[in-house]
Amino acid sequence: MEAIVSFLILFSAYFLGFLALVQLGVRPIRKLVLDPNTQRKVFISNHLKIIVLSLILALATTSVYYWLFL
């Protein structure tokens, strides 16, 4: 149980750190564009890309840490 809690604490710290670093490299954008099919204005953003990339990096580094040190 302690290992799971320490993994989650370490993962959350790594996730927040990587989220800050990824946002420096991939600037968050939100554009209002016209959809050619429906002629409506829609927002396009890359926020999901930033969050997924941060999650993958945090999961990878936390897993490597646990594999090496436990």
PDB file with one MODEL, atoms N, CA, C and O in Angstrom:
MODEL        1
ATOM      1  N   MET A   1       0.821  -1.191   0.000  1.00  0.00           N
ATOM      2  CA  MET A   1       0.000   0.000   0.000  1.00  0.00           C
ATOM      3  C   MET A   1       0.872   1.264   0.000  1.00  0.00           C
ATOM      4  O   MET A   1       0.563   2.255  -0.662  1.00  0.00           O
ATOM      5  N   GLU A   2       1.961   1.198   0.757  1.00  0.00           N
ATOM      6  CA  GLU A   2       2.870   2.350   0.801  1.00  0.00           C
ATOM      7  C   GLU A   2       3.521   2.590  -0.550  1.00  0.00           C
ATOM      8  O   GLU A   2       3.755   3.735  -0.935  1.00  0.00           O
ATOM      9  N   ALA A   3       3.812   1.524  -1.264  1.00  0.00           N
ATOM     10  CA  ALA A   3       4.439   1.664  -2.576  1.00  0.00           C
ATOM     11  C   ALA A   3       3.492   2.347  -3.562  1.00  0.00           C
ATOM     12  O   ALA A   3       3.924   3.158  -4.382  1.00  0.00           O
ATOM     13  N   ILE A   4       2.218   2.022  -3.481  1.00  0.00           N
ATOM     14  CA  ILE A   4       1.241   2.629  -4.392  1.00  0.00           C
ATOM     15  C   ILE A   4       1.096   4.116  -4.101  1.00  0.00           C
ATOM     16  O   ILE A   4       1.054   4.934  -5.020  1.00  0.00           O
ATOM     17  N   VAL A   5       1.019   4.461  -2.825  1.00  0.00           N
ATOM     18  CA  VAL A   5       0.865   5.869  -2.445  1.00  0.00           C
ATOM     19  C   VAL A   5       2.106   6.666  -2.817  1.00  0.00           C
ATOM     20  O   VAL A   5       1.994   7.781  -3.326  1.00  0.00           O
ATOM     21  N   SER A   6       3.278   6.113  -2.570  1.00  0.00           N
ATOM     22  CA  SER A   6       4.501   6.839  -2.926  1.00  0.00           C
ATOM     23  C   SER A   6       4.635   6.964  -4.440  1.00  0.00           C
ATOM     24  O   SER A   6       5.128   7.978  -4.935  1.00  0.00           O
ATOM     25  N   PHE A   7       4.195   5.930  -5.191  1.00  0.00           N
ATOM     26  CA  PHE A   7       4.198   6.020  -6.646  1.00  0.00           C
ATOM     27  C   PHE A   7       3.287   7.151  -7.113  1.00  0.00           C
ATOM     28  O   PHE A   7       3.665   7.924  -7.993  1.00  0.00           O
ATOM     29  N   LEU A   8       2.092   7.256  -6.535  1.00  0.00           N
ATOM     30  CA  LEU A   8       1.148   8.299  -6.940  1.00  0.00           C
ATOM     31  C   LEU A   8       1.650   9.695  -6.583  1.00  0.00           C
ATOM     32  O   LEU A   8       1.467  10.638  -7.353  1.00  0.00           O
ATOM     33  N   ILE A   9       2.276   9.828  -5.427  1.00  0.00           N
ATOM     34  CA  ILE A   9       2.825  11.135  -5.044  1.00  0.00           C
ATOM     35  C   ILE A   9       3.955  11.530  -5.979  1.00  0.00           C
ATOM     36  O   ILE A   9       4.010  12.666  -6.451  1.00  0.00           O
ATOM     37  N   LEU A  10       4.852  10.599  -6.245  1.00  0.00           N
ATOM     38  CA  LEU A  10       5.956  10.878  -7.160  1.00  0.00           C
ATOM     39  C   LEU A  10       5.449  11.141  -8.568  1.00  0.00           C
ATOM     40  O   LEU A  10       5.949  12.032  -9.255  1.00  0.00           O
ATOM     41  N   PHE A  11       4.453  10.367  -9.004  1.00  0.00           N
ATOM     42  CA  PHE A  11       3.880  10.560 -10.333  1.00  0.00           C
ATOM     43  C   PHE A  11       3.245  11.938 -10.465  1.00  0.00           C
ATOM     44  O   PHE A  11       3.411  12.600 -11.490  1.00  0.00           O
ATOM     45  N   SER A  12       2.519  12.378  -9.436  1.00  0.00           N
ATOM     46  CA  SER A  12       1.872  13.688  -9.522  1.00  0.00           C
ATOM     47  C   SER A  12       2.904  14.817  -9.550  1.00  0.00           C
ATOM     48  O   SER A  12       2.718  15.811 -10.251  1.00  0.00           O
ATOM     49  N   ALA A  13       3.981  14.667  -8.795  1.00  0.00           N
ATOM     50  CA  ALA A  13       5.029  15.687  -8.828  1.00  0.00           C
ATOM     51  C   ALA A  13       5.702  15.730 -10.203  1.00  0.00           C
ATOM     52  O   ALA A  13       5.933  16.806 -10.755  1.00  0.00           O
ATOM     53  N   TYR A  14       6.015  14.550 -10.751  1.00  0.00           N
ATOM     54  CA  TYR A  14       6.613  14.497 -12.086  1.00  0.00           C
ATOM     55  C   TYR A  14       5.659  15.033 -13.141  1.00  0.00           C
ATOM     56  O   TYR A  14       6.080  15.726 -14.067  1.00  0.00           O
ATOM     57  N   PHE A  15       4.366  14.713 -13.006  1.00  0.00           N
ATOM     58  CA  PHE A  15       3.390  15.182 -13.991  1.00  0.00           C
ATOM     59  C   PHE A  15       3.329  16.707 -14.004  1.00  0.00           C
ATOM     60  O   PHE A  15       3.330  17.314 -15.075  1.00  0.00           O
ATOM     61  N   LEU A  16       3.276  17.327 -12.839  1.00  0.00           N
ATOM     62  CA  LEU A  16       3.208  18.789 -12.802  1.00  0.00           C
ATOM     63  C   LEU A  16       4.487  19.419 -13.344  1.00  0.00           C
ATOM     64  O   LEU A  16       4.434  20.446 -14.020  1.00  0.00           O
ATOM     65  N   GLY A  17       5.629  18.814 -13.054  1.00  0.00           N
ATOM     66  CA  GLY A  17       6.886  19.316 -13.594  1.00  0.00           C
ATOM     67  C   GLY A  17       6.962  19.187 -15.097  1.00  0.00           C
ATOM     68  O   GLY A  17       7.357  20.126 -15.788  1.00  0.00           O
ATOM     69  N   PHE A  18       6.584  18.022 -15.607  1.00  0.00           N
ATOM     70  CA  PHE A  18       6.600  17.824 -17.052  1.00  0.00           C
ATOM     71  C   PHE A  18       5.544  18.668 -17.753  1.00  0.00           C
ATOM     72  O   PHE A  18       5.740  19.087 -18.894  1.00  0.00           O
ATOM     73  N   LEU A  19       4.425  18.918 -17.077  1.00  0.00           N
ATOM     74  CA  LEU A  19       3.410  19.781 -17.669  1.00  0.00           C
ATOM     75  C   LEU A  19       3.970  21.186 -17.888  1.00  0.00           C
ATOM     76  O   LEU A  19       3.719  21.806 -18.921  1.00  0.00           O
ATOM     77  N   ALA A  20       4.721  21.677 -16.925  1.00  0.00           N
ATOM     78  CA  ALA A  20       5.342  22.998 -17.076  1.00  0.00           C
ATOM     79  C   ALA A  20       6.396  22.989 -18.191  1.00  0.00           C
ATOM     80  O   ALA A  20       6.481  23.934 -18.975  1.00  0.00           O
ATOM     81  N   LEU A  21       7.190  21.929 -18.255  1.00  0.00           N
ATOM     82  CA  LEU A  21       8.231  21.865 -19.285  1.00  0.00           C
ATOM     83  C   LEU A  21       7.643  21.691 -20.687  1.00  0.00           C
ATOM     84  O   LEU A  21       8.129  22.299 -21.640  1.00  0.00           O
ATOM     85  N   VAL A  22       6.622  20.882 -20.816  1.00  0.00           N
ATOM     86  CA  VAL A  22       6.011  20.659 -22.129  1.00  0.00           C
ATOM     87  C   VAL A  22       5.336  21.933 -22.619  1.00  0.00           C
ATOM     88  O   VAL A  22       5.348  22.220 -23.816  1.00  0.00           O
ATOM     89  N   GLN A  23       4.750  22.695 -21.710  1.00  0.00           N
ATOM     90  CA  GLN A  23       4.115  23.945 -22.120  1.00  0.00           C
ATOM     91  C   GLN A  23       5.132  24.972 -22.599  1.00  0.00           C
ATOM     92  O   GLN A  23       4.792  25.861 -23.379  1.00  0.00           O
ATOM     93  N   LEU A  24       6.369  24.860 -22.143  1.00  0.00           N
ATOM     94  CA  LEU A  24       7.407  25.745 -22.679  1.00  0.00           C
ATOM     95  C   LEU A  24       7.767  25.366 -24.109  1.00  0.00           C
ATOM     96  O   LEU A  24       8.059  26.234 -24.931  1.00  0.00           O
ATOM     97  N   GLY A  25       7.745  24.058 -24.407  1.00  0.00           N
ATOM     98  CA  GLY A  25       8.089  23.601 -25.744  1.00  0.00           C
ATOM     99  C   GLY A  25       6.934  23.656 -26.717  1.00  0.00           C
ATOM    100  O   GLY A  25       7.111  24.047 -27.871  1.00  0.00           O
ATOM    101  N   VAL A  26       5.755  23.270 -26.269  1.00  0.00           N
ATOM    102  CA  VAL A  26       4.562  23.260 -27.113  1.00  0.00           C
ATOM    103  C   VAL A  26       3.619  24.313 -26.555  1.00  0.00           C
ATOM    104  O   VAL A  26       2.958  24.088 -25.541  1.00  0.00           O
ATOM    105  N   ARG A  27       3.559  25.427 -27.196  1.00  0.00           N
ATOM    106  CA  ARG A  27       2.721  26.527 -26.705  1.00  0.00           C
ATOM    107  C   ARG A  27       1.243  26.174 -26.809  1.00  0.00           C
ATOM    108  O   ARG A  27       0.784  25.718 -27.856  1.00  0.00           O
ATOM    109  N   PRO A  28       0.502  26.381 -25.734  1.00  0.00           N
ATOM    110  CA  PRO A  28      -0.948  26.134 -25.811  1.00  0.00           C
ATOM    111  C   PRO A  28      -1.616  27.131 -26.759  1.00  0.00           C
ATOM    112  O   PRO A  28      -1.399  28.339 -26.661  1.00  0.00           O
ATOM    113  N   ILE A  29      -2.424  26.610 -27.670  1.00  0.00           N
ATOM    114  CA  ILE A  29      -3.128  27.481 -28.613  1.00  0.00           C
ATOM    115  C   ILE A  29      -4.618  27.173 -28.553  1.00  0.00           C
ATOM    116  O   ILE A  29      -5.029  26.067 -28.202  1.00  0.00           O
ATOM    117  N   ARG A  30      -5.393  28.147 -28.895  1.00  0.00           N
ATOM    118  CA  ARG A  30      -6.840  27.986 -29.010  1.00  0.00           C
ATOM    119  C   ARG A  30      -7.292  28.936 -30.112  1.00  0.00           C
ATOM    120  O   ARG A  30      -7.286  30.156 -29.947  1.00  0.00           O
ATOM    121  N   LYS A  31      -7.685  28.347 -31.241  1.00  0.00           N
ATOM    122  CA  LYS A  31      -8.066  29.147 -32.402  1.00  0.00           C
ATOM    123  C   LYS A  31      -9.546  28.962 -32.697  1.00  0.00           C
ATOM    124  O   LYS A  31     -10.098  27.875 -32.524  1.00  0.00           O
ATOM    125  N   LEU A  32     -10.167  30.020 -33.138  1.00  0.00           N
ATOM    126  CA  LEU A  32     -11.548  29.972 -33.594  1.00  0.00           C
ATOM    127  C   LEU A  32     -11.520  29.899 -35.112  1.00  0.00           C
ATOM    128  O   LEU A  32     -11.089  30.842 -35.775  1.00  0.00           O
ATOM    129  N   VAL A  33     -11.985  28.765 -35.671  1.00  0.00           N
ATOM    130  CA  VAL A  33     -11.960  28.561 -37.121  1.00  0.00           C
ATOM    131  C   VAL A  33     -13.357  28.225 -37.612  1.00  0.00           C
ATOM    132  O   VAL A  33     -14.230  27.835 -36.837  1.00  0.00           O
ATOM    133  N   LEU A  34     -13.546  28.379 -38.880  1.00  0.00           N
ATOM    134  CA  LEU A  34     -14.833  28.082 -39.519  1.00  0.00           C
ATOM    135  C   LEU A  34     -14.805  26.651 -40.040  1.00  0.00           C
ATOM    136  O   LEU A  34     -13.939  26.294 -40.839  1.00  0.00           O
ATOM    137  N   ASP A  35     -15.756  25.830 -39.588  1.00  0.00           N
ATOM    138  CA  ASP A  35     -15.862  24.448 -40.043  1.00  0.00           C
ATOM    139  C   ASP A  35     -16.412  24.444 -41.464  1.00  0.00           C
ATOM    140  O   ASP A  35     -17.492  24.985 -41.701  1.00  0.00           O
ATOM    141  N   PRO A  36     -15.687  23.839 -42.430  1.00  0.00           N
ATOM    142  CA  PRO A  36     -16.151  23.890 -43.824  1.00  0.00           C
ATOM    143  C   PRO A  36     -17.428  23.092 -44.075  1.00  0.00           C
ATOM    144  O   PRO A  36     -18.160  23.392 -45.019  1.00  0.00           O
ATOM    145  N   ASN A  37     -17.710  22.090 -43.258  1.00  0.00           N
ATOM    146  CA  ASN A  37     -18.905  21.259 -43.492  1.00  0.00           C
ATOM    147  C   ASN A  37     -20.175  21.914 -42.986  1.00  0.00           C
ATOM    148  O   ASN A  37     -21.196  21.900 -43.674  1.00  0.00           O
ATOM    149  N   THR A  38     -20.125  22.489 -41.791  1.00  0.00           N
ATOM    150  CA  THR A  38     -21.352  23.019 -41.176  1.00  0.00           C
ATOM    151  C   THR A  38     -21.409  24.541 -41.183  1.00  0.00           C
ATOM    152  O   THR A  38     -22.431  25.117 -40.811  1.00  0.00           O
ATOM    153  N   GLN A  39     -20.348  25.194 -41.594  1.00  0.00           N
ATOM    154  CA  GLN A  39     -20.255  26.655 -41.606  1.00  0.00           C
ATOM    155  C   GLN A  39     -20.449  27.257 -40.205  1.00  0.00           C
ATOM    156  O   GLN A  39     -20.960  28.368 -40.064  1.00  0.00           O
ATOM    157  N   ARG A  40     -20.038  26.516 -39.185  1.00  0.00           N
ATOM    158  CA  ARG A  40     -20.082  27.011 -37.812  1.00  0.00           C
ATOM    159  C   ARG A  40     -18.670  27.299 -37.349  1.00  0.00           C
ATOM    160  O   ARG A  40     -17.701  26.735 -37.858  1.00  0.00           O
ATOM    161  N   LYS A  41     -18.571  28.175 -36.388  1.00  0.00           N
ATOM    162  CA  LYS A  41     -17.270  28.475 -35.801  1.00  0.00           C
ATOM    163  C   LYS A  41     -16.996  27.489 -34.661  1.00  0.00           C
ATOM    164  O   LYS A  41     -17.840  27.275 -33.790  1.00  0.00           O
ATOM    165  N   VAL A  42     -15.812  26.901 -34.683  1.00  0.00           N
ATOM    166  CA  VAL A  42     -15.418  25.939 -33.656  1.00  0.00           C
ATOM    167  C   VAL A  42     -14.025  26.308 -33.132  1.00  0.00           C
ATOM    168  O   VAL A  42     -13.222  26.918 -33.839  1.00  0.00           O
ATOM    169  N   PHE A  43     -13.761  25.928 -31.891  1.00  0.00           N
ATOM    170  CA  PHE A  43     -12.449  26.149 -31.296  1.00  0.00           C
ATOM    171  C   PHE A  43     -11.574  24.928 -31.522  1.00  0.00           C
ATOM    172  O   PHE A  43     -12.014  23.794 -31.338  1.00  0.00           O
ATOM    173  N   ILE A  44     -10.336  25.167 -31.920  1.00  0.00           N
ATOM    174  CA  ILE A  44      -9.340  24.116 -32.070  1.00  0.00           C
ATOM    175  C   ILE A  44      -8.213  24.423 -31.096  1.00  0.00           C
ATOM    176  O   ILE A  44      -7.687  25.535 -31.078  1.00  0.00           O
ATOM    177  N   SER A  45      -7.840  23.425 -30.276  1.00  0.00           N
ATOM    178  CA  SER A  45      -6.758  23.643 -29.312  1.00  0.00           C
ATOM    179  C   SER A  45      -5.840  22.427 -29.277  1.00  0.00           C
ATOM    180  O   SER A  45      -6.176  21.364 -29.799  1.00  0.00           O
ATOM    181  N   ASN A  46      -4.697  22.595 -28.665  1.00  0.00           N
ATOM    182  CA  ASN A  46      -3.750  21.498 -28.513  1.00  0.00           C
ATOM    183  C   ASN A  46      -3.559  21.152 -27.028  1.00  0.00           C
ATOM    184  O   ASN A  46      -2.512  20.628 -26.648  1.00  0.00           O
ATOM    185  N   HIS A  47      -4.534  21.433 -26.211  1.00  0.00           N
ATOM    186  CA  HIS A  47      -4.405  21.162 -24.778  1.00  0.00           C
ATOM    187  C   HIS A  47      -4.337  19.669 -24.494  1.00  0.00           C
ATOM    188  O   HIS A  47      -3.584  19.250 -23.614  1.00  0.00           O
ATOM    189  N   LEU A  48      -5.097  18.862 -25.211  1.00  0.00           N
ATOM    190  CA  LEU A  48      -5.072  17.419 -24.994  1.00  0.00           C
ATOM    191  C   LEU A  48      -3.701  16.844 -25.337  1.00  0.00           C
ATOM    192  O   LEU A  48      -3.216  15.944 -24.651  1.00  0.00           O
ATOM    193  N   LYS A  49      -3.086  17.349 -26.379  1.00  0.00           N
ATOM    194  CA  LYS A  49      -1.750  16.896 -26.775  1.00  0.00           C
ATOM    195  C   LYS A  49      -0.741  17.182 -25.665  1.00  0.00           C
ATOM    196  O   LYS A  49       0.113  16.344 -25.376  1.00  0.00           O
ATOM    197  N   ILE A  50      -0.831  18.344 -25.047  1.00  0.00           N
ATOM    198  CA  ILE A  50       0.086  18.722 -23.976  1.00  0.00           C
ATOM    199  C   ILE A  50      -0.117  17.831 -22.757  1.00  0.00           C
ATOM    200  O   ILE A  50       0.860  17.385 -22.155  1.00  0.00           O
ATOM    201  N   ILE A  51      -1.351  17.566 -22.386  1.00  0.00           N
ATOM    202  CA  ILE A  51      -1.635  16.745 -21.211  1.00  0.00           C
ATOM    203  C   ILE A  51      -1.203  15.297 -21.440  1.00  0.00           C
ATOM    204  O   ILE A  51      -0.615  14.680 -20.552  1.00  0.00           O
ATOM    205  N   VAL A  52      -1.489  14.753 -22.619  1.00  0.00           N
ATOM    206  CA  VAL A  52      -1.113  13.364 -22.912  1.00  0.00           C
ATOM    207  C   VAL A  52       0.396  13.211 -22.942  1.00  0.00           C
ATOM    208  O   VAL A  52       0.921  12.232 -22.412  1.00  0.00           O
ATOM    209  N   LEU A  53       1.095  14.137 -23.537  1.00  0.00           N
ATOM    210  CA  LEU A  53       2.557  14.078 -23.580  1.00  0.00           C
ATOM    211  C   LEU A  53       3.141  14.165 -22.181  1.00  0.00           C
ATOM    212  O   LEU A  53       4.100  13.458 -21.873  1.00  0.00           O
ATOM    213  N   SER A  54       2.588  15.013 -21.332  1.00  0.00           N
ATOM    214  CA  SER A  54       3.059  15.123 -19.953  1.00  0.00           C
ATOM    215  C   SER A  54       2.777  13.842 -19.167  1.00  0.00           C
ATOM    216  O   SER A  54       3.615  13.402 -18.380  1.00  0.00           O
ATOM    217  N   LEU A  55       1.609  13.247 -19.376  1.00  0.00           N
ATOM    218  CA  LEU A  55       1.285  11.990 -18.699  1.00  0.00           C
ATOM    219  C   LEU A  55       2.231  10.868 -19.105  1.00  0.00           C
ATOM    220  O   LEU A  55       2.686  10.099 -18.259  1.00  0.00           O
ATOM    221  N   ILE A  56       2.526  10.775 -20.393  1.00  0.00           N
ATOM    222  CA  ILE A  56       3.424   9.721 -20.879  1.00  0.00           C
ATOM    223  C   ILE A  56       4.825   9.898 -20.302  1.00  0.00           C
ATOM    224  O   ILE A  56       5.433   8.928 -19.848  1.00  0.00           O
ATOM    225  N   LEU A  57       5.337  11.114 -20.316  1.00  0.00           N
ATOM    226  CA  LEU A  57       6.668  11.361 -19.781  1.00  0.00           C
ATOM    227  C   LEU A  57       6.733  11.105 -18.279  1.00  0.00           C
ATOM    228  O   LEU A  57       7.708  10.536 -17.789  1.00  0.00           O
ATOM    229  N   ALA A  58       5.707  11.520 -17.552  1.00  0.00           N
ATOM    230  CA  ALA A  58       5.684  11.304 -16.104  1.00  0.00           C
ATOM    231  C   ALA A  58       5.578   9.825 -15.778  1.00  0.00           C
ATOM    232  O   ALA A  58       6.241   9.345 -14.859  1.00  0.00           O
ATOM    233  N   LEU A  59       4.761   9.103 -16.513  1.00  0.00           N
ATOM    234  CA  LEU A  59       4.620   7.671 -16.274  1.00  0.00           C
ATOM    235  C   LEU A  59       5.918   6.930 -16.580  1.00  0.00           C
ATOM    236  O   LEU A  59       6.309   6.023 -15.845  1.00  0.00           O
ATOM    237  N   ALA A  60       6.575   7.311 -17.650  1.00  0.00           N
ATOM    238  CA  ALA A  60       7.834   6.657 -18.024  1.00  0.00           C
ATOM    239  C   ALA A  60       8.926   6.916 -16.984  1.00  0.00           C
ATOM    240  O   ALA A  60       9.621   5.985 -16.576  1.00  0.00           O
ATOM    241  N   THR A  61       9.082   8.154 -16.558  1.00  0.00           N
ATOM    242  CA  THR A  61      10.147   8.454 -15.597  1.00  0.00           C
ATOM    243  C   THR A  61       9.844   7.875 -14.218  1.00  0.00           C
ATOM    244  O   THR A  61      10.762   7.434 -13.526  1.00  0.00           O
ATOM    245  N   THR A  62       8.593   7.867 -13.811  1.00  0.00           N
ATOM    246  CA  THR A  62       8.247   7.277 -12.523  1.00  0.00           C
ATOM    247  C   THR A  62       8.450   5.767 -12.552  1.00  0.00           C
ATOM    248  O   THR A  62       8.906   5.183 -11.570  1.00  0.00           O
ATOM    249  N   SER A  63       8.117   5.138 -13.663  1.00  0.00           N
ATOM    250  CA  SER A  63       8.327   3.694 -13.783  1.00  0.00           C
ATOM    251  C   SER A  63       9.805   3.339 -13.767  1.00  0.00           C
ATOM    252  O   SER A  63      10.206   2.365 -13.129  1.00  0.00           O
ATOM    253  N   VAL A  64      10.610   4.120 -14.462  1.00  0.00           N
ATOM    254  CA  VAL A  64      12.062   3.881 -14.455  1.00  0.00           C
ATOM    255  C   VAL A  64      12.619   4.070 -13.050  1.00  0.00           C
ATOM    256  O   VAL A  64      13.463   3.289 -12.612  1.00  0.00           O
ATOM    257  N   TYR A  65      12.163   5.082 -12.348  1.00  0.00           N
ATOM    258  CA  TYR A  65      12.607   5.317 -10.975  1.00  0.00           C
ATOM    259  C   TYR A  65      12.277   4.105 -10.098  1.00  0.00           C
ATOM    260  O   TYR A  65      13.130   3.636  -9.344  1.00  0.00           O
ATOM    261  N   TYR A  66      11.051   3.600 -10.195  1.00  0.00           N
ATOM    262  CA  TYR A  66      10.668   2.457  -9.374  1.00  0.00           C
ATOM    263  C   TYR A  66      11.404   1.185  -9.778  1.00  0.00           C
ATOM    264  O   TYR A  66      11.743   0.364  -8.925  1.00  0.00           O
ATOM    265  N   TRP A  67      11.648   1.022 -11.057  1.00  0.00           N
ATOM    266  CA  TRP A  67      12.380  -0.154 -11.525  1.00  0.00           C
ATOM    267  C   TRP A  67      13.821  -0.130 -11.037  1.00  0.00           C
ATOM    268  O   TRP A  67      14.372  -1.179 -10.702  1.00  0.00           O
ATOM    269  N   LEU A  68      14.447   1.052 -10.989  1.00  0.00           N
ATOM    270  CA  LEU A  68      15.837   1.153 -10.574  1.00  0.00           C
ATOM    271  C   LEU A  68      16.033   1.133  -9.060  1.00  0.00           C
ATOM    272  O   LEU A  68      16.994   0.537  -8.573  1.00  0.00           O
ATOM    273  N   PHE A  69      15.140   1.774  -8.310  1.00  0.00           N
ATOM    274  CA  PHE A  69      15.405   2.007  -6.901  1.00  0.00           C
ATOM    275  C   PHE A  69      14.567   1.183  -5.936  1.00  0.00           C
ATOM    276  O   PHE A  69      14.761   1.283  -4.724  1.00  0.00           O
ATOM    277  N   LEU A  70      13.646   0.376  -6.433  1.00  0.00           N
ATOM    278  CA  LEU A  70      12.879  -0.465  -5.500  1.00  0.00           C
ATOM    279  C   LEU A  70      13.041  -1.924  -5.791  1.00  0.00           C
ATOM    280  O   LEU A  70      12.462  -2.760  -5.097  1.00  0.00           O
TER     281      LEU A  70
ENDMDL
END
